[in-house]
């Protein structure tokens, strides 16, 4: 099907109704504005948003006909960093943040994308690093929702 003939999703919303289908995307693929997508059960549509947005796990993409497609975060290879105590975890998190890395922050651990250089840094700081496979839903940007790519405030 050509883009022009596809039904379009033109906004991101939340719905309690059952979706027409789900689309499972990794972290990189959930930062989009316009792309033809094929859902998990074969439904095809054109994502056609007014601006680039971060699609979060559980978001719904509203189709022109009122139906919606639910976004699911795909499992991907990640690193889980744990520390010896809360103060140590804060120190490790500071170093991760100082490198502007996407990171999921939990009460007792951090989740990051796999990167051998960052693994070495975390281990040098005394953190324990384990490989896991899970959906990646890092913390949003401090000056608005979603990803930040600059220091323009």
C-alpha positions, 0 to 999 in steps of 0.5 A, a space after each residue: 500500500 502506498 503512503 498516500 492511500 493509507 489511513 493516517 494516525 494524526 495524534 497521540 492520545 490515551 484510550 480505555 477502548 480496545 485498539 484496532 491493533 498494536 504496534 511494537 517498537 524499540 526505543 529508537 523507533 518510538 521517536 517519530 513524526 511520519 512513517 508507514 507502519 505495520 502493526 503486530 497483526 498486520 494492520 497498516 497505517 501512516 503515522 503522520 503527526 504535526 511534529 516529532 514526538 516520543 511515543 511512550 509504551 501505552 500511548 494510543 495513535 488516533 486514526 482518522 476514522 476514530 479507531 486507535 492503535 496502541 504503542 507497545 515498547 519492544 524488548 531490547 538488550 539493556 544493562 541493569 546497574 545496581 549499587 551498594 546503597 542509595 547514596 552510591 546509586 545517586 553517585 552512579 546516576 549523577 555520572 550517567 546524567 553527566 553524559 546525557 544518556 537515556 536512563 530509566 531510574 528505579 528505586 534500587 537500580 538504573 536501566 541503560 542501553 548496552 554500551 561497553 564504554 558505559 559498562 566499564 565506567 559503571 563497573 569502575 564506579 563500583 556498580 554491578 552491571 547485568 545484561 537484561 532484555 526488557 522494554 526501555 522507557 527512560 526518563 523524559 527530558 527536564 524541560 518538557 516531555 520526551 527526549 531532549 537533544 540540546 540545551 536550548 531552554 
